Amino acid sequence: MKKIYKADNDLLSYEARMEILKNLGQKDLLKIFDDYKPSYKPIVRKKNPLDQQISLGISKKERENIAKEIKSIKNTGESVTISALVRSRAIGDIDLEEWRERAQKGLKELNSIKWNKYAIEKNLRQSYGLFDEMEESDDESALVLSKKIKEYEAMLEELKRPTIRRSSRMSGRVTFNEANLIRWRAGRLTITVADYMRFLIFGYLPFSENDRHLSVIARKRFYVSILDVINNGWGKPPELEECPNCIRYANENKELREKLERLRKLSR
């Protein structure tokens, strides 16, 4: 049996995030964490050292890119598998200094009117109203207003989240501790495990096309969390109290159950 000593809330420190946003002059952004529960679920240890499979959906382009990388590595004479490549990158480190710059830029940009859907829609409605009330002879004003309407429409189009088809899967095997670390770090950054792995495996950066599939609020949370990790570190996953013989007992129990079932079939 396992007992978790620390709560998931350790993933989310309001005080730390408040200090970050205060220093950025964006304290009002703290509301994006209202009713938000960080996600971290510890895993179950198994018998095999590389006992945990980690997998994620990938797009056609990502599949082609990883295939090219594998081929390029093999051309150097080095033997490598997709599973080994996934593991080596998924447990690697992030260039947090590079991420800091992008996170700060992202927070500033996403807090501007360009990314405020409701403000843009309001301006667009007002522009439509003014256009309807405009006199037909006022060609110059109509041209200016028409240009504004097109700008607002383009801004709303920019806000739409892209649809990414991830019809392929890529997987690797890691140790119990490595899998737990991956889950914990994804939780600290307020993104899914799959998204965290994509950032590491493909070298993606925050505030880029590669996190556009997230909502604006989710992106803001992500960027604040990056700055939190830079300032306060990753922290540690909850400590688990685990019976040292539980894995062996569980496997023996399984083998005995299978043996008992075979005996029952023979006795019928």
N, C-alpha and C positions, 0 to 999 in steps of 0.2 A: 504494500500500500504506500501511496505517496501523499505527502502533506506539503502544501504550499505555504511558506512562511510570509511571503510578501504579496501584497495585492497588486492587481493589474494597474491600479491607479498610480503605482510608482513610475509607470511609463509616462505619465502626464503630470508635470509640475506647473500649476497655474502661476505660482510665484516666479518661476524661472521665465516663463513665457511673458508674463507681465513686465518683467524687467527688460526683456529683449524689445518688446513693442514700445515700451516707454522710451528707451534709448533711440528707437527709430522714429519716434514722434507719431506712432500709429497705435496708441493704446486702445483705440476704439475697436481694433481688430480682435481683441480678446474674446468678443462674443462669438467668434467662429468656433470656439471650443465649447460653447454652451450645449449641454445634452449630448456631448460627444464622448463615447466610451472607447478608450484605446483597446486594441485587440492583441492579446497574447495568449496562446494555448500551448502549454508544455506537452512534449511528446512522450511516448512510451518506449523505453529501452528494449532492444531485442538482443538475440544471441550473437549475430554476426557483427564484427567490428564496424563495417560500413553497412549498418543495419537500416539506415533511413534513406528512403527514396525521395528525392525532390524533383518535381516536374513543373513545367509551365507551358502554357500555350504560346505558340510563336506564329508570326505571319509568314507568308510566302517569301517576302524579302529577307526577313530575319533568318529563315531556314537556308536561303541561298548564301547569305553572308557567312553563316557559321560553317557551311560546307566548303566555301572558298578558303576560310581560315584553316580548317582541318587539312585541306589539300596542300596549302602553302607550307604548313608545318611539316607535313609528311615529305614534301619535296626537299626539305633540308636534311632528311635522313632520320628525323626523330619520330618515334612511334607515339601516336596519341589517339585517344578515342573521344567522342563527344561527351561521354559520361565523365571522363577525367578532366576535360576542359571546363565543363559545367562546374565541377567540384572546385577546381583551383580558383576559378573566378568568383564563385558565389561566396567563398569564405575569405576572399581577399579584402583589402582595405580600400576605403574611399578617399579621394583627394578632397578633404573637407575644405581646404582653403579655396580651391576652385569652386566648390559648391557654395561657399559663403557668399562670394561675389554674385553668383547667379540667384541665390535665394533673396539677397537684399534687393537686387534689381527687380526680381519677380514681385516681391511684396509692394514695392513702390509703383510698379506698372499696374498690377492688378487692383490697386487701390485708387486708380485714376478713373475718370468718367468713361474712358474707352472700354473698360471692362465692367461697367455698372449697367447691367441689362435694363433695370427698371428706369434709370435716368435717361438712357438712350430711347427707350420706348415712349417715355413721356415727351421728350423733345420731338420725336418723330410724329406723335399725335398732334402736338401743337403746330408743327410745320404743315401737316396735312390740313389742319383747320385754317391756318393763315392762307394756304394756297387756294382753298375753296372760296374764301372771302375776297380774294384779290380781284381787282378789276382787270378785265381782259386787255385793256390798253396798256397796262403796266408791264411791258415785256421785260424790262431790265430787272425789276424786283422778282418777277416770275422765274427768270433765269437763275438768280442768286438763290432763291428758295428751293428751286428744283435741284440745284447742286447740293444744298444742305441735306435735302431728303435722300439723295443718292448716297451721301456720306454716312448718314445714320443707318441706312439699309445695309451698307457695306460693313459697318461696325457690328450690327446684329448678326450678319452672316459670319463674321470673324469669330463671334462668341460660340458658334455651334461646335459641339465636340465631334471630332472625326470618328467615323465608324471603322474600326480595325478588325479585319477578319483573321482570327488566329485559329486556323483549321489544322495546324500541325502541333505536335507535342515534342518537347525535348526534356530529357531527364538525366539525372546523375545520382550517385549514391554518396552519402556522407555519414560521418559518425553521429552518434547520439548528441554529443556536445556541440558539434558543428551545426546540426539541424536546429538545436535549441537556440544557438547564437543567431542564426539567420532569422528565426522567428522573432526573437527579442529585438533585434536591430530594426526589422521591418516595423514592429510595433512602436518603437521609439520615434520612427520617422512618420508615423501615422499613415503608412501605405500598406498594401497587401504584400504578402510574401512573394507572390509572382512578380509584382511590379518591382520590388526590391531586387530580385534576382535579375530581372531584365536590365536594370540600371548597371549592375555589376558585370554581367556577362557580355553585354553589348557596348559598354562604356557610355551609356546615355548620361545626359546632364539635366539637372533641374531647369525649369523655365525654358523649355524647348518644345519642339514638336512631339517629343517623346513622353511628355506628361500632359499633353493637350486632352487626352481622353478622360482626365480627371475633371471634376467640376471646379469652378473658380474657387469655391470655399475649400474644397479638398486640397487644391494647389496651395492656397494660403496657409492652411494647417501644415502642409508638407514643408513649406519654406521656413515657417516659424520653428518647426521641429528640428530642421537642419541647424539653425542658429542655436537652438537649445543644446543640441548634441555637441556643437563646437565649443560652447561656453562651459558645459557641465559634464561632458563625457557621455559614453554610452550607458554607463551603469552596468548592473549585472542581472541576469535572469533570476527569478525567484529560486531560492534554495529548496531542493527537494530532499525529503527524508525517505530513503529507499532501502528496503530489505536487501542485503547483499546477495542473498540466495534466491530471491524472488524469480529471477529469470530462469535459473536452473529448475526451480520447482514448477514453474509454469510449463516449461518444455517437457519435464517428466510427466506432469499431469496430462498433457496433450497426448503423449505417447501411450500412456496407460489407458486413456479413454479410447484411443484408436484400437489398441490391442483387445480391450473389453468388447468393443463393437464387433471385431472379427470373430471372437469366441462366441458371441451371441448368435451370429449368423451361422456358424458351424453347428451349433447345438439345436438349431431349428429342424 
